């Protein structure tokens, strides 16, 4: 895989974890993060018990269901599993959408902070350069 692609992937992962770190410092966001974690654990546990799937398959189905990917390789076979899935999607989709929005918001805030720091740094550099030019003119 070419180096620029690896760099871009690494940058995206770093931005995601940076947004998670910023979100963790906000109590409301932390509560949402706990809720999503519990939602994923609940879905994994219920699908494991009701459908008899392995833990990894249950987690996989939980994530592809909540993210609306739905590859179609797994589907609940029991009536209880189907009913749970309907309720799980209705309740979980909104929660996961809120989580994704929260991550995007914190990521945007991080990008704005970085841009502000760069502009401030550039402003200091521009000021220093103009001071140097003024002092040169005074000595001439």
FENRAUR-V770562 format. One record per helix or strand of 3 or more residues. SS is the DSSP state (~ for helix, > for strand). FROM is the first residue (numbers start at 1). LEN is the number of residues. If there is no record, write none. Layout:
# FENRAUR-V770562
SS_FROM_LEN, SS_FROM_LEN
This chain:
# FENRAUR-V770562
~_3_22, ~_27_25, ~_55_12, ~_79_61
